[in-house]
Amino acid sequence: MTEHDGFRVERDPDRRVATITLDRPEKLNRVSMPARDQLARAFEELGRDPSVRVVVLAGAPGRAFTAGGDVAGFLEREPEALSRLAENVAAPERCPKPVVARLHGFVLGVGLELALACDLRIASEDVELGFPEINLGMIPGSGGTQRLARLVGLGRAKDAILRGRRIEAEEALAWGLVNQVVPADDLDAAVAGVVEELAGKAGLALTLAKRVLNHAYDGPLPLGLELEGLAYGLLRTTHDFREGVQAFIEKRQPDFEDR
């Protein structure tokens, strides 16, 4: 286990999962300015770790996944530096491994921006998501306006951001803002189930699927088809594809080796 500024990183080699936990409960797990840089480095390191196939981003138990960033800290940074905040918050998206967000309680500001940069979002029934920045005379500045609009549509994004309102679990699920909603007592089990499922897949296929989806989504269809085809052809040459086919023929579970 490695300690950082307001969060910790734990690896479970047996399950092939790493968990990043935002852990500042006395401040509702708020993300400090230094923590943004450190989170980016943590995701980069986990992306290179061959013992990790899935990453979970969670908040320590309490009232919040995270209630957002250190508001006072913004006044200590120059405008030019603030204009590049999205670079670090995009770290879950850049990570070649699937990243699952475990969401409970308040998921506000940069907390929602981090969640949107993850691949899957599993939420408890008590979750409240939102961008309250408009109430400070500000807007989401770490990718929130762009990812939210792409995920739920322009009209819904405007409704949430311009009004600074909270989005509760049922509405978040209906919008596609979260992938699954479960009772609070079942959240850990639901996340563990998704993680176990992903960890049993071929790591190279997971990486290329994420890469193709992320890079081609906003591009023209012919470009997306070209990228998909190249990835498909590349995976055809891997040990894991041959193992997957053989396991299918033999009616057994495949033993993927990420090669």
C-alpha positions in Angstrom: 0.0 0.0 0.0 1.3 3.5 -1.0 0.2 6.7 0.7 -0.4 9.9 -1.2 -2.0 13.3 -0.5 -5.5 12.4 0.4 -5.7 9.0 -1.3 -4.2 5.6 -1.2 -3.3 2.9 -3.7 -3.7 -0.8 -3.0 -2.9 -3.8 -5.2 -4.4 -7.2 -5.0 -2.2 -9.4 -7.3 -4.4 -12.5 -6.7 -7.5 -10.7 -8.0 -5.4 -8.7 -10.5 -7.0 -5.5 -9.3 -5.7 -2.2 -7.9 -7.9 0.2 -5.9 -7.4 3.9 -5.6 -9.3 5.2 -2.6 -9.9 8.9 -2.0 -9.4 9.1 1.7 -10.0 12.4 3.4 -13.3 11.8 5.1 -13.1 14.8 7.4 -13.2 16.9 4.2 -15.7 14.7 2.4 -12.8 13.2 0.4 -12.0 16.4 -1.3 -9.3 16.3 -4.0 -6.4 18.7 -3.3 -4.5 20.4 -6.1 -1.4 18.3 -5.5 -3.5 15.1 -5.4 -4.5 15.8 -9.0 -0.9 15.4 -10.2 -0.4 12.4 -8.0 -3.6 10.7 -9.2 -2.4 11.0 -12.8 1.0 9.4 -11.9 -0.8 6.6 -10.0 -3.0 5.7 -13.0 0.1 5.8 -15.2 2.0 3.5 -12.9 -0.9 1.1 -12.7 -1.3 1.1 -16.4 2.2 -0.2 -16.7 1.9 -2.8 -13.9 1.5 -6.3 -15.5 0.0 -7.7 -12.3 -3.0 -5.3 -12.6 -5.8 -6.0 -15.1 -8.5 -3.7 -13.6 -8.4 -0.5 -11.6 -11.2 0.6 -9.2 -11.6 4.3 -8.1 -13.4 4.6 -4.8 -14.1 7.0 -2.0 -13.5 6.1 1.7 -16.6 5.3 3.6 -18.7 8.3 4.7 -21.0 10.8 3.1 -19.1 11.2 -0.2 -17.2 9.6 -3.0 -15.8 13.1 -3.1 -17.6 16.4 -2.7 -15.2 18.0 -5.2 -11.9 19.9 -5.2 -10.2 22.3 -2.8 -12.0 25.5 -3.7 -9.6 27.8 -1.9 -6.7 26.2 -3.8 -8.0 27.5 -7.1 -7.2 31.1 -6.0 -3.6 30.1 -5.5 -3.0 28.9 -9.1 -2.4 31.1 -12.1 -5.2 31.1 -14.8 -2.9 29.4 -17.3 -2.3 26.5 -14.9 -6.1 26.2 -14.3 -6.7 26.0 -18.0 -4.9 22.6 -18.1 -6.7 20.9 -15.2 -8.3 18.4 -17.6 -5.0 16.8 -18.4 -4.6 15.1 -15.0 -8.3 14.3 -14.5 -8.3 12.5 -17.8 -5.8 9.9 -16.3 -8.5 7.2 -15.8 -9.4 7.5 -19.5 -5.8 7.3 -20.6 -5.1 4.3 -18.4 -4.9 1.2 -20.7 -6.7 -0.9 -18.1 -10.5 -0.8 -17.5 -11.3 1.7 -14.7 -14.4 1.1 -12.6 -15.8 4.0 -10.4 -17.4 2.9 -7.1 -19.7 5.8 -6.4 -21.6 6.6 -3.2 -23.0 9.8 -1.5 -21.8 13.1 -3.0 -20.1 12.9 -6.4 -19.6 16.6 -7.1 -17.3 18.8 -9.1 -14.0 17.2 -9.9 -15.4 14.0 -8.3 -17.9 13.7 -11.1 -15.2 14.7 -13.7 -13.0 11.8 -12.4 -16.0 9.4 -12.5 -16.8 10.5 -16.1 -13.2 9.7 -17.1 -13.7 6.2 -15.9 -15.0 3.4 -18.1 -17.8 2.1 -15.9 -19.7 3.7 -13.0 -21.4 1.6 -10.3 -23.4 3.6 -7.9 -25.3 3.2 -4.6 -28.9 4.4 -4.2 -27.8 7.3 -2.1 -25.6 8.9 -4.8 -25.9 12.5 -5.7 -24.0 13.7 -8.8 -23.6 17.3 -9.9 -21.5 20.2 -11.0 -22.1 23.0 -8.5 -19.4 25.3 -10.1 -21.9 27.7 -11.6 -22.9 28.7 -8.0 -19.3 30.0 -7.5 -19.3 32.0 -10.8 -17.3 29.2 -12.4 -17.8 26.2 -14.8 -16.6 22.6 -14.6 -13.0 22.9 -15.8 -11.5 19.4 -15.8 -13.4 17.9 -18.7 -16.8 18.0 -17.1 -18.7 20.1 -19.8 -17.3 18.0 -22.6 -17.6 14.5 -21.2 -21.1 15.0 -19.7 -22.5 16.4 -23.0 -21.0 13.4 -24.9 -22.4 10.9 -22.5 -25.9 12.2 -21.8 -26.5 14.7 -24.7 -26.2 18.5 -25.0 -29.7 19.3 -23.6 -29.3 17.3 -20.4 -25.7 18.6 -19.9 -27.0 22.1 -20.1 -29.8 21.4 -17.6 -27.3 20.0 -15.1 -24.5 22.5 -15.5 -26.3 25.7 -16.0 -28.6 25.1 -13.1 -25.9 23.5 -10.9 -28.4 20.9 -9.8 -28.0 17.5 -8.2 -28.8 14.3 -10.2 -29.9 11.4 -8.0 -29.5 7.7 -8.7 -32.7 7.0 -10.6 -32.2 9.9 -13.0 -28.5 9.2 -13.4 -29.3 5.6 -14.4 -32.0 6.7 -16.8 -29.6 9.2 -18.4 -26.8 6.6 -18.8 -24.7 8.6 -16.4 -24.1 5.5 -14.3 -24.1 1.9 -15.5 -25.7 0.3 -12.4 -27.5 1.4 -9.2 -27.6 -0.9 -6.2 -28.6 -0.6 -2.5 -25.7 0.9 -0.4 -25.2 -2.4 1.4 -24.7 -4.2 -2.0 -22.3 -1.7 -3.5 -19.1 -3.6 -2.7 -20.5 -6.8 -4.0 -21.7 -5.2 -7.2 -18.3 -3.6 -7.8 -16.5 -6.9 -7.0 -18.7 -8.7 -9.4 -17.8 -6.4 -12.3 -14.1 -6.4 -11.4 -14.1 -10.2 -11.3 -15.7 -10.4 -14.6 -13.3 -7.9 -16.2 -10.2 -9.5 -14.6 -11.2 -12.8 -16.3 -11.0 -11.3 -19.7 -7.9 -11.1 -21.9 -6.0 -8.0 -20.9 -4.8 -7.1 -24.5 -8.3 -7.3 -25.8 -9.6 -5.1 -23.0 -6.9 -2.5 -23.7 -7.5 -2.4 -27.4 -11.3 -2.3 -27.0 -11.0 0.7 -24.7 -8.5 2.4 -27.0 -10.6 1.9 -30.1 -13.8 3.1 -28.4 -12.2 6.2 -26.9 -10.3 7.3 -30.0 -12.9 6.6 -32.6 -16.1 7.7 -30.8 -16.1 11.3 -32.0 -14.5 10.6 -35.4 -16.1 9.7 -38.7 -17.4 6.1 -39.1 -14.8 5.1 -41.8 -12.0 6.1 -39.4 -13.6 4.1 -36.6 -14.0 1.1 -38.8 -10.3 1.3 -39.9 -9.1 1.5 -36.3 -11.4 -1.4 -35.3 -10.1 -3.5 -38.2 -6.5 -2.8 -37.3 -7.0 -3.8 -33.7 -8.9 -6.9 -34.7 -6.1 -8.0 -37.0 -3.5 -7.3 -34.3 -5.4 -9.4 -31.7 -5.5 -12.3 -34.2 -1.8 -12.7 -33.8 -1.9 -13.0 -29.9 -1.5 -16.1 -27.7 -4.7 -15.1 -25.9 -6.8 -15.2 -29.0 -5.6 -18.7 -29.8 -6.2 -19.7 -26.1 -9.7 -18.2 -26.2 -10.6 -20.1 -29.4 -9.1 -23.4 -28.0 -11.0 -22.9 -24.7 -14.2 -22.3 -26.6 -13.8 -25.5 -28.6 -12.8 -27.5 -25.5 -15.7 -26.0 -23.5 -13.5 -24.7 -20.6 -12.5 -21.4 -19.1 -9.6 -19.7 -20.9 -6.3 -19.0 -19.2 -5.3 -15.6 -20.6 -1.6 -14.5 -20.2 -1.8 -11.0 -21.7 0.4 -11.9 -24.6 
